[in-house]
Amino acid sequence: MPGLPKPPEPSRAENDWPALLCDNARTGGLGIRPAKAPDRVHWHLRVGGSVRSAPVLRSRVLYVTSMAGNLHAIDVERGHEKWQFQAADHIHSTPSLSGSKVLFGCDSGKVYAVDCDSGKSAWETAAAAEVWTSPVVRDGVVFFGSADARMYAVDLDTGRERWTQELGGRIYSTASVAGKHLYLGCGDGKIYCLEVSSGKTVWSTLTGNGIDSSPAVAGDTLLFGSEDFFFYALDAATGEVRWKYETGLGMSSSPAVFEDLAVVGSKDGFLYAFEIQSGRLRWKAQASDVVTAPPVIARGLVCIQAGGTHAFDIATGIVSWRAGLGGSVQSAPVLTGDAMYVATNDGEVYALD
């Protein structure tokens, strides 16, 4: 069986990973690529624990965390495991990449930096409760939130603490870094803007329920969903609500942004596409019974994993194709243009081409 084509290298600076899955299009650092309907399973591998996070890919190695407490490094040419790293507890955290390190948190509160090549620990640090968020990186600093209601900033090279900031509730929302500010949602129903340098609160805006959605920053607009059923667009400088839109249920899905559109899923099972400036609903499409995963932008499409993988025309919301696997999926696909990698709740990892 021929090997898969080499995935494209990311065009961004490798040391920065400022949002969930690297960027506001949720591409995992690969940039926006085509996403063709898969024809076959190239390989599949069982990792031994349910996968509740999104895989990430770099240089032909796929990094997958599992509820068994392992980080797996998988050679995507052959579908063989290169190494695995055992963490202290279950892992809900989606891994991030920065230089030669892969970063993630676990349910014991520990956050790890693991060498991408060797699988050896570079450093570890700890919060006082579980870390489900994905670490984000900007200018040599790693930021992550914890269920202990604190936001942490640590040094990328050493893991040493730069600052901590206590907020008003548990943090399951992955932060986004833009300029001098850090944006994140919180279990107290507030969205926060913090200073990157100190963690000091610049502003906070209250919604009607907890916020697990990881925000996206599009120019001067901050976009996120809340468990109060609303999708919000705020002025990123002041926290003022510019517009909001009510969906059928709460929202933990994180938005993906493409040009003038923000696309997000709701627990009502629909995918929504909004015009960022006006808040006008461009389209709405049924994806599944429940949508909690973040959408991923492909060339001309938006892809979402909800039961199976669904691809919608980004201009119209019309279904382009659907792909089902043996187990349910609720994370995010990795799209390279030539292949797609997905992980399931049953602990199976697939390469589809």
MORAVEN-V978979 format. One record per backbone hydrogen bond with DSSP energy under -1.0 kcal/mol. CO is the residue of the C=O (numbers start at 0). NH is the residue of the N-H. Records with the same first field share a line. If there is no record, write none. Layout:
# MORAVEN-V978979
CO = NH ; NH
This chain:
# MORAVEN-V978979
12 = 15
13 = 98
16 = 136
17 = 176
18 = 21
20 = 22 ; 27
22 = 25
23 = 256
24 = 296
26 = 29
32 = 298
39 = 352
42 = 350
44 = 348
49 = 66
55 = 62
57 = 60
59 = 75
60 = 57
61 = 73
62 = 55
63 = 71
65 = 68
68 = 86
69 = 65
70 = 84
71 = 63
72 = 81 ; 82
73 = 61
74 = 78
79 = 74
82 = 72
84 = 70
89 = 106
95 = 102
97 = 100
99 = 115
100 = 97
101 = 113
102 = 95
103 = 111
105 = 108 ; 130
108 = 126
109 = 105
110 = 124
111 = 103
112 = 121 ; 122
113 = 101
114 = 118
119 = 114
122 = 112
124 = 110
129 = 146
135 = 142
136 = 16
137 = 140
139 = 155
140 = 137
141 = 153
142 = 135
143 = 151
145 = 148 ; 170
148 = 166
149 = 145
150 = 164
151 = 143
152 = 161 ; 162
153 = 141
154 = 158
159 = 154
162 = 152
164 = 150
169 = 186
175 = 182
177 = 180
179 = 195
180 = 177
181 = 193
182 = 175
183 = 191
185 = 188 ; 210
188 = 206
189 = 185
190 = 204
191 = 183
192 = 201 ; 202
193 = 181
194 = 198
199 = 194
202 = 192
204 = 190
209 = 226
215 = 222
217 = 220
219 = 235
220 = 217
221 = 233
222 = 215
223 = 231
225 = 228 ; 250
228 = 246
229 = 225
230 = 244
231 = 223
232 = 241 ; 242
233 = 221
234 = 238
239 = 234
242 = 232
244 = 230
249 = 266
255 = 262
257 = 260
259 = 275
260 = 257
261 = 273
262 = 255
263 = 271
265 = 268 ; 290
268 = 286 ; 287
269 = 265
270 = 284
271 = 263
272 = 281 ; 282
273 = 261
274 = 278
279 = 274
282 = 272
284 = 270
295 = 302
299 = 313
300 = 297
301 = 311
302 = 295
303 = 309
305 = 307
307 = 305
308 = 322
309 = 303
310 = 319 ; 320
311 = 301
312 = 316
317 = 312
320 = 310
322 = 308
327 = 344
328 = 306
333 = 340
338 = 335
339 = 351
340 = 333
341 = 349
343 = 50 ; 346
346 = 46
347 = 343
348 = 44
349 = 341
350 = 41 ; 42
351 = 339
